[in-house]
């Protein structure tokens, strides 16, 4: 199997998740969480399949990273435009996540090894996204209106604030590590 197809399947499920997040009905959150989980699973195995099948290449690595960024932006952008979150929280999350990823690959562009350290990596984001989405879904299922339960904001909105803060802190951590490596 071509590992790039697994990367594309990851993107397709990210798009499905994004579409499910924009619906106001809380029942779509369960499906969104499943779609994010499936997207993350395809993303986790594409590189392993490439190495095992001796199909690992720079082009495949490039495709994987491009699709990862699109997946991140599509899912978080959809949440930003959804009834679950104010747009400003969503934009803050998108900026943090994309800058953290950029700093990780910027090290490699400067001839260093790719930088993965920091408090919020991609696997962490996927786990938090799935977990928070499921918690919000089950609260809604139990009749609790988590949409405005915590100081007027949903749990998903607070998650986006966390992604913005942690993403920007991760970007700054990585920038500092890269700076130190360049001396």
PyMOL commands that set and color helices and strands:
alter all, ss='L'
color gray80, all
select helices_A, chain A and resi 3-21+28-52+58-80+87-109+122-141+146-148+155-181
alter helices_A, ss='H'
color red, helices_A
deselect
rebuild
show_as cartoon
